Amino acid sequence: MLIDIVLLIVGFVILIKGADLFVDGASGVAANFKVSKMLIGLTIVAFGTSAPEFAVSVKSLLAGSGDIVLGNVIGSNILNILLILGLSAMFHSLNVKNNTVKKELPITMLISTLFAVLLSDHLFDSNRTNSFTREDGIVLILFFLVFIYYLISMARKKIDEDGENSYALPMKKAILFTVFGLVGIVLGSNFVVDASSALATSLGVSERMISLTIVALGTSLPELVTSVTATRKGEYDIAIGNVVGSNIFNIGIVIGLPITIFGGISNVAFSYIDIIVMIITAMLLFVFSYNDYKISKKEGFVFLTLFVIYYSYVIFA
């Protein structure tokens, strides 16, 4: 147990330093390519910080632990909004661009709802049990391809809406920072997830509990540290793009791709409350952003309060 605690601390140190390099590098890449930092947040940062979720999903699916795969994604998407954006907004109000409110957040709500519908077989047919099939995975991948098409159309503009880009870092240095930062994030999060899971297992915690809490929090640490670090550096587009892109990537690829390749999950044991909370958090993010095109400290506090309420239910119910 002592070794696990040491690995936990080491993992956090590597994770935090990696996120610091990653944010600086990603911002530098955006400046050099003269593309929107939101686009960088939605792609390089979001996909990079979702690497732990993808690794855990593949590993868990091959091991026959389907509930951990689903719990990892559901828990991570809830954490990304309630905890990560909640904490980030407490540091500074997050300005949300018009394009994000009108396009990216609706895409997030749509893919979250689609995921819930595909997962709820029993709700539509009482003779069936909830499952997630290879066909469901293909549907999610197809929807994700629509998101990729949208990103490509954004990239073609190659213009930052606010004209804020400046060559903060030389291109080579920006790429090195991004790569080494991402390596640090993945390596650090692996230490944290493995150590935390070992500690939880030794305490006799259930698989659903581990996946929704320890694993979800552990694999969301890259997003958490990256978004908070980006907010403290004033890179609000990267902070928001990271969360929005990660949530879409989690459903489209972290769930969709492994299920399509390795097969489905039968007899899903997750509560509808978990799925409903995931959809509500996505909708709440849209409502807060649509209201005044920012996530204020008060709204961040609401996110954190809901986080405490939901996880109190998960732990004590």
Sequence and secondary structure as in RCSB ss.txt:
>XXXX:A:sequence
MLIDIVLLIVGFVILIKGADLFVDGASGVAANFKVSKMLIGLTIVAFGTSAPEFAVSVKSLLAGSGDIVLGNVIG
SNILNILLILGLSAMFHSLNVKNNTVKKELPITMLISTLFAVLLSDHLFDSNRTNSFTREDGIVLILFFLVFIYY
LISMARKKIDEDGENSYALPMKKAILFTVFGLVGIVLGSNFVVDASSALATSLGVSERMISLTIVALGTSLPELV
TSVTATRKGEYDIAIGNVVGSNIFNIGIVIGLPITIFGGISNVAFSYIDIIVMIITAMLLFVFSYNDYKISKKEG
FVFLTLFVIYYSYVIFA
>XXXX:A:secstr
 HHHHHHHHHHHHHHHHHHHHHHHHHHHHHHHHT  HHHHIIIIIHHHHTHHHHHHHHHHHHTT HHHHHHHHHH
HHHHIIIIIIHHHHHHS EE  HHIIIIIHHHHHHHHHHHHHHH HHHH TTS   B HHHHHHHHHHHHHHHHH
HHHHHHH   TT      S HHHHHHHHHHHHHHHHHHHHHHHHHHHHHHHHTT  HHHIIIIIIHHHHHHHHHH
HHHHHHHTT HHHHHHHHHHHHHHIIIIIIHHHHHHH  B S    HHHHHHHHHHHHHHHHHHHHHSEE HHHH
HHHHHHHHHHHHHHHH 
